[in-house]
Amino acid sequence: MDKTININLGGTLFQIDEAAYKMLKNYLQSIDMKFRNTPGGNETIEDIETRIAEIFQAQKGTAGIISTENVVDMIRIIGKPEDFDQPGAEAEAQHTTYWQSSSRKKLFRNPENRIIGGVCGGLGAFINTDPVWIRILFVIFACFFGIGLFVYLALWLALPAAAGEAQKKEMYGTMQNLAKPGQSFNTTGDKVGNAFDAVFKAIGKVLFVIVRIFLIIMGVCLVVFAFLTLLTFVMITVFHYPGAFSTDAVGVTISYLPDFMNYIISPGLVPWVKAMIAMVIVIPLLALIYAGVRMIFWFRARDGYIWLTALVLWVMSAAALSIMLFNEGIGFAEKGRISHQEYFRETPDTLYIRSGIKLDDIKVDKEIVVPGEESDVFYINDEKKEIYFRTNLDIETSEDNRTSYMVRKSSAGRSRLDAERKSGRLLYNSYIKDKSLYLDEFFTIPSGTKWSFDYVSVKVYVPKGTVIYMDKTMERLYHSYVDEDFVDDPVNRYWKMTEDGPDYIESEKDIR
């Protein structure tokens, strides 16, 4: 494999093989000897090198490497040094015409002749006119529904600024036309134009101050908003700080919702979902903070790759999160339920509905209340990794004059069969003993499984005229279901079944 050499030509890096390098080196030495002692020779040599770089960029080369064939083609296009040996003014005129035709102009923003962004200065250099007249045209068109303003902003965003001597040459076209730094290009010297230019510069300075103040205010607002939002997110998800975010008025223990994901998402996906949520939320907040800092301090940085990397990471995280949540959401597509009904052997005159295992009998570390739904309360035991749900109790008049109760369990799944299978796994205890019906206050799901909109309700069928006694726990379950006024009587807890349902007995004389 031939040896390759890295060279810098006209501000551009190239790889060139050894044979081509020797040929190019001899050619450039001949050019240097030709123009070294002539007026403007250094500028001419720089122009030739820039033109050579353009030709090499257009040729690309084999696998990006400049070969001898590329060098030969370049010499054929530009010509040999001896081709410039034409005496007198004719040679100078042909040389100037050659470089004017070979060095084509490119449109840039002119940072050395700018009022706001250098757009008019760049257009003036491109069309070889005083930028002040272009500025007047933009002002005139700005009066027509802001057209000039929108065009200016579009060009400001689209055009790069001329940075470095090479781009300035491309902006002006030839080295002979390149203005000195700090001077405007091709000014007419017209007093009216100069007066307009002075007015535009004064207005530009005022606008610049106004824009800077506005950007500083916007930057401070962005930084404060993003920082407080990020701090809130960290406090909720990392430190579980509930005091500032969870109140009875809100009704949702926000700080525990990230932990609740352990029970509503497949266990293997929980760390990935949390990580993707963090990426989707944190990346935009950090971007807002960085953008706000840039607005405040108005500094320049080569951060294009950083923004692109952040955007790619955010899009990938959002896409992965959407796919995972969509896949999990399929598991709630269909609903199914199963029910079990059990009868008393003998219909009692007085039915006692008592609580079996109560929530007070188990250790509960966290509680999540859904707003507006008093019955939808989730209790979490971190030690056992268990979650408990309150059941619902309803009492209706029996149509067959027999006392019974029915337990209904419902869940969601990918299909109705899957939902019914999940309903059957729900753990709930109930039993009949003598004249008493014992019901647990809660139900739970097997350890290691996820919540699937699980729901358990108990419906008790009682014949008309039967006296009902409910302890305090069962009475609370009943009232939370029927949404009636709660009667908290520590002594008398008797009810009597009527056609319209249970009726509270205020006195023991009304029992019979």
N, C-alpha and C positions, 0 to 999 in steps of 0.2 A: 504493500500500500504506500503511495507517495506521501511524503511529508507535507503537512499543511501548516500555514503561518497565519496568525491573526494580525490584521492591520487596521488602522483607523484612517479612513479616507473621507474628507469632507464632513467630519463629525459622525460618521457611521462606521460600525465595526463590520469587517468582512473576514471570511476564511478563504485563503488562496493557496493553491498548491505551489511547491517550491519553484518549478519551472516558470509558471505564470508570474510568480513574484519577481523573479530575476528580470523577466521581460518588462514588467510594469515599472520596476525600479529604474531600469535603463531609460525607459520612455520619460519618466518624471524628471530624471536628471537632465535629459536633453531639453525638456521644457524649461527647467530651472535655469539652465545655462543660456537659453534663448531670450528669456524675459527678465533675467535678474537685474541687469543694468539699464533697463528701459524705464521711462516714466510710467508709474502705475503698474510696474511689473509684478510686484508682490500680490496686488489685488487680482491681476490677470491669472497668476498661478493658482490662487485660491479658487477663482471661478472655474478654472479647468478641473481642479480636483473635485469641486462640487458636481460638475457635469459628469465626470467619470463615475462618481458615486451613484448618480441618477441612472446612468447607463447600466451599471452593474446590478442595481436594484431591479431594473426592468428585466434584465437577463436572468436573474435568480441564480443561474449556474446549476451544475449537476449536484444534487443533494445539498444545495446551498454553498457549494465551494466554487470559487472562481477558477476557471481553467485557462490554459493558453488560448483556446478558441475564443473565450470571452474577451481576453485582452486584445486579440487580433481584431475582433469585431469592433471593439471600442476605438482602436486606433484608426480603423477604416472610417468610422463615423466622425471622429474629431479631426483626424488628419495627422500627418507627421510634422515634426517641428520645422523641417525644411520647406514644408508647404506654405509657411507663413513668411518666407523670404521674398517679399515684394517691396520694392523701394518706395520711399517718399510717402506723400499724403494718401495715395491710392491704397497702399498696404494698411495704413492706419484706419482708413474708412472701411475697408473690407473687414478688418479685424473687429472694429466696433459693431458693424452690422451683423457679423457672425455671432458675437456674444449676445446681442440684443435679441436675435432670433432663436438662439439655442437656450437662453435662460428665460423660461416662461414664468409669468407671474402667478402667485398663489394668494388667495384671500385669507388674511389673518386680521385679528384685532391688533391695533397699534398701541402698545402701552406707553410709548413715548409721546404720543399726541392724542391724549384722551381727556374728555370731560367727565364721563361716567365709566364706561367700559372699554373705550377705544374702538368702537364699531365704526364710527364716522371717520376716524383717522385711518383705519385699515381700508375702508372703501375709497377714501381719497387717494391713498397710495396705489390702489389697484387700478383706478380709472384715471390717475394722473391729473387730479384737480385738488383745489383747496378744500379741506374737510368742512370749513365753515358753511359752505353752500349746501352740503349734504345735511348738516345739522339743521339748517333752516327748513329744508324739505321735510325732515322728520317732525319738526315742530308743527309745520302746516298740516301734515297728514294726521298728527295726533289730535288736531281739532275735529277731525271727521271720525267720530265714534271711537277715538282712541286707536285708530289703525296704525299710526306711526309708532305708538308706544308698544303695541303688541309685536310689530315687525322688529323693532329694536331689541326687545327682550328675546325674541326668537333667535336673532342673529348673535346676541350676546351669549346665549347658551350653546349655539351651534358652532361658532367660530372659535378656534384656539387663539391664544395670544402669541404673538411673534416673540419667541424666546431664543436668544442666541443669534450670532451673526449669520448663520446659514439661513435661518427662517426670515431674517430681515432682508437678506438678498433676494429670497424668493418673493417676499412681499413687494419690494420695489422693482424687481426684475433684473436690474444690472447693478454692478458695484458703482458705476459712475453716477447713478441716480440715488445712491444710498445717502440719506441725510445724516448729519452728525447727531450723536445722542443729545436729546434735549431740544433739538430744533424741529420745527414742523416741515413737512415735505412739500415742496413746490408751492409755497405761499405766493399769492398774487401781489401782495403789497397794497391792495386796495384798502383805502381808509374805512369804507363802509364794512367790508368783510372783517377787518381787524376789530372794528367796534363791536360787531355781532359776536366775534370770537371772544372778546373780553366779557361781554354780557353772559354768554353761555358758560364761560369758566366761573364767573361769580355765582350764577344760578346752580351750576354743578356742585360747587363747594357747599352751598346751602343745602341742596338736596342730599349730598353725601352725609352731612352732619345729621339731618333728619333721619335718613335711612339707618345710620349707625345707632342713633338713640333707639329707634324702633327695634332694630335687631338685638340690641342689648336687653331691652325689656322682654322681647320674645324669648331670648336665650335664657334669661333668669326664670321666666315662667316655665319653660320646658324642663330646665334642670330641677326646679323645685317639684314640679308635678311628677316627673319620672322618678326622682329620688324617693319621694314619699310613697309612691305606688310600689316601688321596689322594696322599700323598707317594710311596708305593710305585708307584701307577699312573703318576705323572709320571716317576719314575726309570726305569721299564721302557719306557714308550712314547716319551719324549722324549730321555732321556739314554742309553738303552741300557746301563744299568749292570748287568752280569751277575753280578758277584762275589757279591752277597748273595742272589741269587735263582736261580742256576744252578749245581748241583753234580752230581757223578757219581752221588750217591745218588738225586737226583731223576730225572736222566736226560733232562730236557727243558730246552732253552735258552730259558727263558721270555722273556728280553729280546728274542729274535729272532722271536718269534711274530708281533708286529705287522708285521714286514717280510715274514714268510712269507705274509701275506694278499695281497701283490702277485702271488703265483703261484697262489693258489687261488681268487681272485675276479676277475671281469672287470676289466681295467685301468681302465676308465672309472668303475667303481663304487667303487674302493678308497678315494679321498679321502672320498666320501660315507659309506661304511661306517665308516671310522675316526672321522669327525666324529660320526656318530650313536652309536657306541659310547661316545665321550667324553661326549656329552650324557647318555646313559642312566646312566653311572657317576658322573659328576661332580656332576650336579644333586642326586641324593639325598645325596651326601656333604656338599655345601655346606649342604643343608637340615638335616642332622644337626648340623653345626657351629653353625649359627645357632640351632637349637633348644636345643643345649647351652649356648650363651652366654646365651640368655634364661632358662634354668633357673638358671644360676649367679647372674646379676645381677638377675633378677626385675624386668625393666623392661617397660613397656608401649609398644607402637608400633602405628601404623596400617599394618600390613603385610599386610592381607588381599589386596590386589591383587598384592603380591609373591608370596605363596603361590599364588594362583590362576594367575598368569603362569608360575611355575615348574612347576606341575602340568600346565598346558596344553603347555608346551614339552617336558616329559618324556614325556607321552602321545604327542605328535606324533612325537618322536624314536623312541620305542619302536615305534610303529606303522610308521614309515618303515623302521626297521631290520628289523623282522619281514618286511615286504613284500619288501625287497631280498634278505634271506637266504633267504626262501622261493623267490623267483624263481631265485636261484643254486642252491638245493638241488634244484630240478627237473632241473638239468643232471646230477645224479648218480642219476637214477631207475633207469636200466637199465644193465646191464653187458654188454660184448661183448668178444670177443677174436679174434685172428687168429694163425696159426702158419705157420712155414716150416721145412721139413726138408730137409737137404742130406746126401748120402752121400759117403764116400770112394771114389775110383775103385778103390783096392786096399785090402784090409783089412790094416792093419799089425799086426805082431807086438807092437810097442811103440808106444803112442799117447802123444804128447806134447801136453799141454794147457798152453798158455802164455798169458800175459796180453798183450793188445794195448796200448791206452792205459790207464794207471792214474791213479787220483786224485792220486797224487804228481806226475804230469806236468802237472796243471792247477793254476791258482790258485784256492784255496778260501778265502773270507773267513769264512764262518759254517758251523756244523754243528748240525743239530737231530736229536736222537736220541729216538725214541718210546719211552716206558717199556715194558720187557718185550719189546721187539722189536728185537733187535740188528741184524737185517737191514734194518730200516726206518730208514735214515739219509739225511738230506737235506743236501746240500752246496750252498752258495749262493756265486756269484761276483757281487759287487755291481757290478763294473766292466762286465762284459758282460751283466748282468741275466739270468744263466743259473742253472738249478738242475739238480743231478745226483742220480741215485738209484743205489744199489748194486743190481746184479743178483743173481740166485740161480742156483746151479749144482748140478745133480743128475746122478748117473751110475747107469745101470741096465743090466741084462743085455739084450743084443740077442736078440730072438726069431728073427730071420732070419739070424743069424751075419754080419751086415754092420755096419760101423762108420758111424755117422751122428750127427748132432746136430739138435735141434729148438729153434727160438727161438719162444717164445710171448709175445705182447704182449696186454695187456688194459687196458681203460679203462672209464670210466662216461660215460653221456650221457643225453640226454632220451629217446632210444629206442635199441633194439638196433642199428639201422643207424647212428645217430649215434655210439654207443660204438665200433662196429667201425671207423668212419672215423677216430675219434680214436686208436684203437690203431695204425692204419697210419701215423700221423704221427710215432710215437715213433722217436727216433734212436738206433740201436744198431749197432755194427760187429762183425762176426765173419767169419772166412774160414778156408779150409783151404790149407795149403802143405806139400807133401810128406807126411810122417807127423805133422805138427803141426796142432793146432787152436788158432787164435788168437781169444781172446775179450776184449772190453773189460771192464774192471771195473765200468763204470757205463753208464747210459743217460740221456738227457736229453729234454726237450720243446722244440719249436721256440720261438724267441724271440717274445715278445708273446702267447703262449697261456697258459692256466691249467692247473694240475694237476687231473686228473680221476680220482683214485685209480689212476694209471697204475702198471703193474707189468710187468716183463720177467723171464722165467726161461729158463734154458738147460738142456736135458736131453740128455745124451750117452748114446747106446746103444752098448755095447761087447760083442763076443762073449766067451764064457767062455774063460778062459785068457790073455786079452790082458793084457800088462803096461802099466800106466798111470803116466806121470810127470806130476806137476803142480808148477808152480813155486809159490813161497810165496804169491803173491797168489791164484792159483786154488785152492790148497789151503784158504786161509782162506774163500773164497767157498763152497766145498763144505761145509766143516764148519759154517759159519754156517747152512746150509740144513738139513743132516741132524741138527744138534744133537748131534754126537758129541764125544768127548774129542779135543782137538786135539793132534797129534803134531808138534812143532816140531823137525825134524831138518835142520840146514843142509846136510848132505851127501847123505844117502839119502832121496829123496822118491819112492820107487817103491811102486806098488800093483799088486795082481794081481786080475783080475776073477774072481769066483766066482758061484755061483748066488744067493748072498745079497747080492751087491754087492761093491764094492772092499774088499780086505783088505790092510792095511798090511804091507809086507815089511820085516822087521827086519834081514835080512842079504841081501847080493847073491847068496848061494848059493841063496836061495829064488826067484830070478827065473825059473829054468827048472825 
